[in-house]
Amino acid sequence: MTLRYLLAALAVSLTPAAAFAMIAESSIPWWKHAVIYEIYTRSFADSNGDGVGDLNGITQRLDHVEKLGVSAIWLTPMFSSPQVDFGYDVSDYRSIDPQFGTMADLERLQAEAKKRGVRLILDMVFNHTSDKHKWFVESASSRTNAKADWYVWSDGLPANAPGVTAYQKRFEHEGRVPPNNWTSWLGGSAWQWVPARKQFYYHAFDKEQPDLNWRNPAVQQAMLDVLRFWLDRGVDGFRLDAISMLFEDKRLRDQPLTGGLNAFGDPNQSIVYTTNLPEVHDVTRKMRKLVDSYPGDRVLIGEVVVYSLPELTVWYGTPNSEGLHLPMNFIVGFGTRDYSPALIRRFMEGTDSELGKYPPLLVFDNHDQPRSLDRYGDGKHDIEIAKGIAAILLGSRGAALTYYGAELGMRTQAPTRKEDVRDPMGLRGWPKDKGRDGQRTPMQWTPGPHAGFSTNPKSWLPIPENHATINVETQSADPNSLLNWYRTLIHLRATVPALRDGDMVMIDRENPDVLAWRRDAAGAKAVVAINMTGRPATLALGDAGGTRFRTLAVSKTGTPITSAGGKVTLPAFTSWVAAVE
């Protein structure tokens, strides 16, 4: 580590004093500048020919992960599950689903990743369990069993009670209706009737995913024990699924309606009574304390549903009462489809100023949203735009989260027929909502049969036809490919001190065509600039912190970039990274 820092310091012309100052800072926790690579477990690599990705498949493909240069892989749930929601319905948090492998397979993956300097992060689904989990089976059996209040139960209301709506009456059982108008994220009422208890249980997602009652101390302890189980097995951290939804309004008040109907035919509503309730921060503080008690800078990453930076900041906690290490920042990567400097600059500046010393975790792609290439692309310059998105993600301060296939420019391949849909969201919402299958198609490794994903011609989702050109093998051989641009940026991030740990200051802030910023660390400076237009654009470098610039990377291989008179002109849709000398 020390030698790497010294060489990196010399590469950007640091003085010896500044170089050794940077070496002293090498104890910064890894997660503060990490590049985390999300792997959708069933879609990455199939080792046994059943058409479903598995743990051994991931192990076999770790060389790609290592060459990419990421800090850690995040695996979507591989725990035992009925797979109604493809692993996000957990029936046993301490065992591996047989279709993905065994505990020994996970340990082998973990050991091989460690050899390559890659950490392992597990996805923890703590908002709900599967209805096949033994806890819920017991809870649903009666009102008097030992786990009777481990889930969120309600008597509901008499169907003829004052104020009961026609929507509630659609879900009447034995003269009772749900207690309020809450709807499931997958359509329909969020309340399901259980005859054995003559009560409804709450499920924010599918009816097979009952929500846990986090106000029960026994539930909290059970989940902390799950974390402890995996920490003891050496995992490097957790991504906490839907963590902002752990608590619901005690009074079960109706959500405010916002007008119209969603893709499922349910009334649109503001989810103020089922997300971001203050009690959740007490829980995250307990989790943080537990994780921090282990050596090795373990990390807590949170999927938080927030719509403003002040709301996001709350999730970090305070110096005396720490919360999540890295709440996911969706505001930059999902806040707009407008690939232009003004709005993205405002989001990035706001993130940097609002979070202060806390590291942001930027996200542009994940398994729930259409791929960024399709959201930001213009249909003509998509790869150039994808390179610009990569420069934003990997050239900014803080940590970065990317998603398998983003480094190739994989496309969203939404089903064209309902009979091809696998995602329960798509099955319920068709045709207005086609679900999330499109961003979960198998990884494209080669131009050969089945994209090198599997030997089985019937993979769990179809292989996109574009795998003949969009694949790891082909792009590895092309120095101008999106894959090699990702590799270059991640390498620079790891070896150039300013890009790894530096503060961030926007430059030429009123420029309508170019998004640019300066990174500063221990006397070293670097500039990242992106021309977001289809014409050459000029960037003023007065705030760049120097007058001489040495190109470290340019998105179009072999493109000369020269500066003169305090300005630099970038070709159309070109991204540029330079050391300031």
C-alpha positions in Angstrom: 0.0 0.0 0.0 2.8 2.4 0.9 4.7 1.8 -2.3 1.6 2.2 -4.4 0.9 5.6 -2.8 4.5 6.7 -3.3 4.4 5.8 -7.0 1.0 7.4 -7.4 2.3 10.5 -5.7 5.3 10.7 -8.0 3.0 10.1 -11.1 1.2 13.4 -10.4 4.4 15.3 -9.4 3.8 15.6 -5.7 6.7 17.0 -3.6 8.3 14.4 -1.3 6.6 16.0 1.8 3.2 15.9 0.1 3.9 12.3 -1.0 4.6 11.1 2.5 1.6 13.0 3.7 -0.5 11.0 1.3 1.1 7.8 2.5 0.1 8.7 6.0 -3.5 9.1 4.9 -3.5 5.5 3.4 -5.3 4.3 6.6 -8.5 5.9 5.3 -11.2 3.2 5.5 -11.5 1.5 2.1 -15.2 2.1 1.8 -14.8 5.9 1.7 -13.5 5.7 -1.9 -14.6 2.2 -2.8 -15.9 1.1 -6.2 -18.6 -1.5 -5.5 -19.8 -3.9 -8.2 -23.3 -5.3 -7.9 -23.7 -8.8 -9.1 -27.2 -10.1 -9.7 -26.4 -13.6 -8.6 -28.6 -15.5 -10.9 -27.5 -13.5 -14.0 -23.7 -13.4 -13.8 -22.4 -16.9 -14.7 -23.8 -20.4 -14.7 -21.3 -23.1 -13.7 -23.6 -26.2 -13.8 -25.6 -25.7 -17.0 -29.1 -25.2 -15.4 -29.5 -21.8 -17.0 -29.3 -19.9 -13.6 -26.2 -18.1 -12.4 -24.6 -19.4 -9.3 -21.8 -18.9 -6.8 -19.3 -21.1 -8.5 -20.0 -19.2 -11.7 -19.0 -16.0 -10.0 -15.8 -17.6 -8.7 -14.9 -18.7 -12.2 -15.3 -15.1 -13.5 -13.4 -13.3 -10.7 -10.5 -12.5 -13.1 -12.8 -10.1 -14.9 -13.7 -8.5 -11.6 -10.1 -8.2 -10.6 -9.1 -6.7 -14.0 -11.9 -4.2 -13.7 -10.3 -3.1 -10.5 -13.3 -2.8 -8.2 -12.9 -2.8 -4.4 -15.8 -5.1 -3.5 -18.6 -7.2 -5.0 -22.2 -7.0 -3.7 -24.1 -10.2 -4.2 -27.9 -10.0 -4.4 -29.5 -12.5 -2.1 -28.4 -16.1 -2.4 -30.0 -17.3 0.8 -32.7 -20.0 0.9 -35.8 -18.7 -0.7 -38.9 -19.8 -2.6 -37.7 -17.3 -5.3 -41.1 -15.6 -5.7 -39.1 -12.3 -5.9 -35.8 -14.0 -6.9 -34.2 -14.1 -3.5 -35.7 -11.0 -2.0 -38.1 -13.3 -0.1 -35.8 -15.1 2.3 -36.8 -18.2 4.1 -33.5 -18.8 6.0 -30.9 -16.1 6.4 -28.2 -18.6 7.5 -28.3 -21.0 4.6 -27.6 -20.9 0.8 -30.3 -21.7 -1.7 -29.3 -24.9 -3.5 -29.8 -23.4 -6.9 -26.9 -21.0 -6.1 -24.7 -23.6 -4.4 -23.6 -24.4 -0.9 -21.9 -22.7 2.1 -18.6 -24.2 0.9 -19.1 -22.6 -2.5 -19.6 -19.2 -0.9 -16.5 -19.7 1.3 -14.6 -20.6 -1.9 -15.8 -17.5 -3.6 -14.9 -15.4 -0.6 -11.4 -16.9 -0.4 -10.7 -16.4 -4.1 -12.0 -12.9 -4.1 -9.7 -12.1 -1.1 -6.7 -13.4 -3.1 -7.6 -10.8 -5.7 -8.0 -8.0 -3.2 -11.8 -8.0 -3.7 -14.1 -7.8 -0.7 -17.5 -9.4 -0.3 -20.8 -7.6 0.6 -24.0 -9.5 1.2 -27.5 -8.2 0.5 -29.6 -8.3 3.7 -33.4 -8.2 3.2 -34.6 -7.2 6.7 -37.8 -5.4 5.9 -39.6 -8.6 5.3 -39.2 -12.4 5.1 -40.7 -15.0 2.9 -44.1 -16.3 4.0 -42.4 -19.7 4.1 -39.9 -18.6 6.7 -40.5 -20.6 9.9 -41.0 -17.4 11.8 -44.0 -16.4 9.7 -45.4 -19.9 9.6 -45.5 -19.9 13.4 -46.8 -16.3 13.6 -49.6 -16.9 11.1 -50.8 -20.0 13.0 -52.5 -18.3 15.9 -52.7 -15.1 17.9 -51.1 -16.7 20.9 -47.9 -18.3 19.7 -44.4 -17.2 20.7 -44.0 -15.2 17.4 -47.5 -13.9 17.2 -46.3 -10.3 17.0 -43.1 -10.8 14.9 -45.0 -9.4 11.9 -47.4 -6.5 11.4 -50.9 -7.7 12.1 -54.3 -5.9 12.1 -57.9 -6.8 12.8 -58.8 -4.5 10.0 -62.2 -2.8 10.0 -65.8 -3.9 9.6 -66.7 -3.6 6.0 -69.6 -1.3 6.9 -67.6 1.0 9.1 -67.9 4.7 8.5 -65.3 6.0 6.0 -64.4 2.6 4.5 -63.7 3.2 0.8 -64.7 1.2 -2.2 -61.0 0.4 -2.7 -60.8 -1.2 0.8 -64.0 -3.2 0.1 -62.3 -4.8 -2.9 -60.3 -6.8 -0.4 -63.1 -7.8 2.0 -62.8 -11.1 4.0 -65.3 -12.4 6.4 -66.9 -9.0 6.8 -63.5 -7.3 7.5 -61.5 -5.0 5.2 -57.9 -3.8 5.4 -57.3 -1.1 8.1 -56.3 1.6 5.6 -55.6 2.4 1.9 -51.9 1.3 1.9 -50.9 -0.4 -1.4 -48.2 -2.9 -2.2 -45.3 -1.9 -4.4 -46.3 -4.9 -6.6 -49.9 -3.9 -6.9 -53.1 -4.3 -4.9 -53.7 -3.8 -1.2 -50.7 -4.1 1.1 -52.8 -6.2 3.5 -53.4 -10.0 3.3 -56.1 -11.9 5.2 -55.1 -15.0 7.2 -58.2 -17.1 8.2 -56.3 -18.9 11.1 -55.9 -15.5 12.9 -58.8 -13.7 11.3 -56.4 -10.8 10.8 -54.6 -9.1 8.0 -50.8 -8.9 7.8 -48.9 -6.0 6.1 -46.7 -6.6 3.1 -45.1 -3.6 1.4 -44.1 -5.9 -1.5 -45.7 -9.1 -2.6 -48.1 -11.0 -0.4 -45.4 -13.7 -0.1 -43.2 -11.1 1.6 -44.7 -10.2 5.0 -43.2 -7.3 6.8 -41.5 -7.9 10.1 -42.5 -6.0 13.2 -39.4 -4.0 14.0 -41.0 -2.6 17.1 -40.6 -6.0 18.7 -37.2 -6.2 20.5 -37.0 -9.9 19.8 -37.1 -9.2 16.0 -34.4 -6.6 16.3 -32.2 -9.1 18.3 -32.9 -11.9 15.8 -31.7 -9.7 12.9 -28.6 -8.4 14.8 -27.8 -12.1 15.3 -28.1 -12.7 11.6 -25.6 -9.9 11.0 -23.3 -11.4 13.7 -23.5 -14.8 12.0 -22.2 -13.4 8.7 -19.7 -11.1 10.3 -18.2 -14.1 12.1 -17.8 -15.7 8.7 -15.7 -12.8 7.6 -17.9 -11.0 5.1 -16.9 -7.3 4.6 -20.3 -5.7 5.0 -23.9 -5.6 4.0 -26.2 -3.8 1.6 -29.5 -3.3 3.5 -32.4 -3.7 1.3 -35.4 -1.3 1.7 -33.9 -0.2 5.0 -36.0 3.0 5.1 -39.2 1.0 5.2 -38.6 -1.0 8.4 -41.3 0.9 10.4 -44.9 1.8 9.7 -47.2 4.3 11.3 -48.5 3.0 14.6 -51.9 4.4 14.0 -52.0 2.9 10.5 -53.3 6.2 9.0 -54.3 6.4 5.4 -51.6 7.6 3.0 -52.4 10.9 1.3 -53.6 10.5 -2.3 -51.8 12.3 -5.0 -54.2 11.7 -7.9 -54.6 9.2 -10.7 -53.9 5.5 -10.8 -50.6 3.7 -11.1 -49.7 0.9 -13.5 -51.5 -1.6 -11.3 -54.7 0.3 -11.2 -54.2 1.4 -7.6 -54.6 5.0 -6.4 -51.3 7.0 -6.4 -50.3 7.9 -2.9 -47.5 9.6 -0.9 -45.8 6.9 1.2 -45.3 9.2 4.3 -46.6 6.6 6.8 -44.5 3.6 5.6 -41.0 5.0 5.0 -38.4 7.1 6.8 -40.1 6.9 10.2 -37.6 8.1 12.8 -37.4 4.8 14.7 -35.4 3.3 11.9 -32.4 5.3 12.9 -32.3 3.7 16.3 -32.0 0.4 14.5 -29.3 1.5 12.1 -27.3 2.9 15.0 -27.4 -0.6 16.7 -26.3 -2.2 13.4 -23.5 0.3 13.0 -22.2 -0.3 16.5 -22.2 -4.1 15.9 -20.5 -3.8 12.5 -17.9 -1.4 13.9 -17.0 -3.8 16.7 -15.5 -6.1 14.1 -12.0 -5.5 12.6 -11.4 -4.7 9.0 -13.5 -1.6 8.3 -16.7 -3.6 7.6 -19.4 -1.5 5.9 -23.1 -0.9 6.1 -24.7 0.3 2.8 -28.3 1.3 2.8 -31.0 1.4 0.1 -32.8 4.5 1.4 -35.9 6.0 -0.3 -35.4 9.7 0.1 -36.0 12.6 -2.3 -33.7 15.4 -1.0 -30.2 15.7 0.2 -31.1 16.9 3.7 -33.1 13.6 4.1 -30.1 11.6 2.9 -27.7 13.3 5.3 -29.8 12.1 8.3 -28.9 8.5 7.4 -25.2 9.0 8.2 -26.1 9.9 11.8 -23.9 12.1 13.9 -20.3 11.8 15.1 -21.6 10.7 18.5 -24.4 8.5 17.1 -23.3 7.0 13.8 -25.7 5.5 11.3 -25.0 4.0 7.9 -21.5 4.2 6.5 -22.9 4.7 2.9 -26.5 5.5 2.3 -27.1 5.2 -1.5 -27.4 8.5 -3.3 -30.0 8.0 -6.1 -30.5 11.7 -6.5 -27.6 12.3 -8.9 -27.9 9.1 -10.9 -31.7 8.7 -11.1 -32.8 12.3 -10.5 -32.9 13.2 -14.2 -32.7 11.7 -17.7 -31.3 15.0 -19.0 -27.7 14.5 -20.1 -26.6 18.1 -19.8 -24.3 20.0 -17.4 -26.8 22.3 -15.6 -28.9 19.8 -13.7 -26.3 17.2 -13.0 -23.9 19.9 -11.8 -26.5 21.2 -9.4 -27.1 17.7 -8.0 -23.4 17.0 -7.7 -22.7 20.4 -6.0 -25.6 19.9 -3.7 -24.3 16.4 -2.8 -20.8 17.6 -2.0 -21.9 20.7 0.0 -24.8 19.0 1.9 -22.9 15.9 3.0 -19.8 17.7 4.1 -17.2 15.3 5.4 -19.5 12.3 4.8 -18.6 10.3 1.6 -21.4 10.1 -0.9 -22.2 6.8 -2.6 -23.3 7.6 -6.2 -25.5 5.1 -8.1 -26.5 5.2 -11.8 -27.4 1.6 -12.3 -29.0 -1.3 -10.3 -31.3 -4.3 -10.6 -34.5 -2.3 -10.1 -34.1 0.5 -12.7 -33.6 0.6 -16.5 -30.0 0.8 -17.4 -28.4 4.3 -17.5 -27.4 3.8 -21.1 -31.0 3.7 -22.1 -32.1 6.5 -19.7 -29.4 8.9 -20.8 -28.6 7.8 -24.3 -29.7 9.7 -27.4 -29.7 6.7 -29.7 -26.7 7.9 -31.7 -23.9 8.7 -29.2 -24.9 6.2 -26.5 -21.4 4.8 -25.8 -19.9 8.2 -25.7 -22.6 9.3 -23.2 -22.0 6.1 -21.2 -18.3 7.1 -21.0 -19.4 10.4 -19.6 -21.6 8.8 -17.0 -18.7 6.6 -16.0 -16.5 9.7 -15.6 -19.1 11.2 -13.3 -19.5 8.0 -11.3 -15.8 7.2 -11.0 -14.3 10.7 -11.0 -16.3 12.1 -8.2 -15.6 12.3 -4.5 -16.7 9.4 -2.3 -17.6 5.9 -3.2 -19.2 4.5 -6.4 -21.6 1.7 -7.0 -21.8 0.1 -10.5 -23.8 -2.8 -11.8 -22.7 -5.8 -13.8 -22.8 -5.1 -17.5 -22.7 -1.3 -17.1 -19.0 -1.5 -18.0 -20.0 -3.1 -21.4 -23.0 -0.9 -22.2 -25.5 -3.7 -21.8 -29.0 -2.6 -22.7 -32.3 -2.9 -21.0 -34.1 -5.8 -22.7 -37.7 -5.5 -21.6 -40.0 -8.5 -22.5 -42.2 -8.0 -25.5 -44.8 -10.6 -24.5 -46.4 -11.1 -21.1 -45.8 -14.8 -21.3 -42.0 -14.1 -21.2 -42.2 -12.1 -18.0 -40.6 -13.5 -14.9 -40.7 -10.5 -12.6 -43.8 -10.5 -10.4 -43.9 -6.7 -10.8 -44.2 -7.1 -14.6 -46.8 -9.9 -14.3 -49.0 -7.6 -12.3 -48.3 -4.4 -14.1 -48.3 -5.5 -17.7 -48.4 -3.8 -20.1 -48.0 -0.4 -18.4 -45.2 -1.8 -16.2 -43.2 -4.5 -17.8 -41.2 -5.2 -14.7 -37.5 -5.4 -14.0 -36.4 -8.4 -16.2 -35.0 -6.0 -18.8 -32.1 -4.9 -16.6 -31.4 -8.4 -15.2 -30.5 -10.3 -18.4 -27.5 -12.6 -18.2 -24.0 -11.2 -18.3 -22.5 -11.1 -21.8 -19.1 -12.7 -21.7 -18.4 -13.8 -25.3 -19.8 -13.5 -28.8 -20.3 -17.3 -28.8 -23.2 -19.5 -27.9 -25.3 -18.2 -25.0 -22.9 -15.3 -24.5 -20.6 -17.6 -22.5 -23.1 -17.3 -19.6 -24.3 -20.9 -19.7 -24.1 -24.1 -21.7 -27.9 -24.2 -21.5 -29.8 -22.7 -24.4 -32.7 -22.0 -22.0 -31.2 -19.5 -19.5 -33.6 -18.1 -16.9 -33.9 -14.9 -19.0 -33.1 -14.8 -22.7 -29.6 -13.8 -23.9 -29.8 -10.5 -25.8 -28.9 -10.8 -29.5 -26.5 -7.9 -29.2 -24.1 -10.1 -27.2 -22.3 -10.7 -30.5 -20.8 -7.2 -30.2 -21.5 -6.2 -26.6 -19.4 -8.7 -24.5 -16.3 -8.9 -22.4 -14.1 -10.8 -24.9 -14.7 -8.4 -27.8 -14.4 -5.2 -25.7 -11.2 -6.4 -23.9 -9.5 -6.4 -27.3 -10.7 -2.9 -28.3 -8.6 -0.1 -26.6 -11.5 2.3 -27.3 -14.2 0.2 -25.8 -16.4 1.2 -22.9 -15.0 -1.7 -20.8 -11.4 -0.4 -21.2 -12.6 3.1 -20.3 -14.1 1.7 -17.0 -10.8 -0.1 -16.4 -8.8 3.0 -17.0 -11.0 5.2 -14.7 -11.0 2.7 -11.9 -7.2 2.3 -12.2 -6.7 6.1 -12.1 -9.1 6.3 -9.1 -7.0 3.8 -7.2 -3.5 5.2 -8.1 -3.9 9.0 -8.4 -4.2 10.5 -4.9 -6.4 13.4 -6.0 -8.9 11.2 -7.8 -8.9 8.7 -4.9 -9.3 10.9 -1.8 -9.5 14.5 -3.1 -12.0 17.2 -2.3 -14.2 18.3 -5.3 -14.7 21.8 -6.6 -16.8 22.6 -9.7 -15.0 24.7 -12.4 -16.5 26.9 -15.1 -19.8 26.6 -13.3 -21.9 28.4 -15.9 -20.7 26.4 -18.9 -23.8 25.2 -20.8 -21.9 22.4 -22.6 -19.1 21.0 -20.3 -19.4 19.5 -16.8 -16.1 19.8 -15.1 -14.6 19.7 -11.6 -11.2 19.7 -9.8 -10.1 17.1 -7.3 -7.6 18.2 -4.6 -5.6 16.0 -2.2 -2.4 16.8 -0.3 -1.1 19.3 -2.8 -2.0 17.2 -5.9 -4.8 18.3 -8.3 -6.7 16.6 -11.1 -9.4 17.8 -13.5 -12.3 15.8 -14.9 -14.2 17.3 -17.8 -17.1 16.0 -19.9 -18.3 17.6 -23.1 -22.0 16.7 -23.1 -22.8 18.0 -26.6 -22.4 16.8 -30.2 -20.0 19.7 -31.0 -16.6 20.9 -29.8 -16.9 22.8 -26.6 -14.5 25.1 -24.7 -13.8 24.9 -21.0 -12.4 27.8 -19.0 -9.6 26.5 -16.7 -9.2 29.5 -14.4 -10.5 27.5 -11.4 -8.5 24.4 -12.2 -5.7 25.3 -9.8 -2.8 25.5 -12.3 -1.8 26.4 -15.9 -0.3 23.1 -17.1 -2.2 19.9 -17.6 -1.1 16.4 -18.4 -3.7 14.1 -19.9 -4.2 11.0 -17.8 -7.1 9.6 -19.9 -9.4 10.6 -22.7 -12.5 8.7 -23.7 -11.6 8.7 -27.4 -8.3 6.9 -27.6 -5.5 8.9 -29.3 -7.4 12.2 -29.2 -5.0 15.0 -28.5 -6.2 17.5 -25.9 -4.3 20.7 -25.6 -4.8 23.8 -23.4 -3.9 27.4 -24.2 -4.8 30.7 -22.8 -6.4 29.2 -19.8 -8.9 27.2 -21.9 -9.2 23.8 -23.4 -11.4 22.6 -26.3 -12.9 19.2 -26.0 -14.3 17.3 -29.1 -17.9 16.3 -29.2 -19.0 13.9 -26.4 -15.5 13.6 -25.1 -14.5 13.0 -21.4 -11.0 14.1 -20.3 -9.0 13.4 -17.1 -5.8 15.4 -16.5 -3.3 16.0 -13.7 -2.8 19.7 -12.9 1.0 20.5 -12.8 
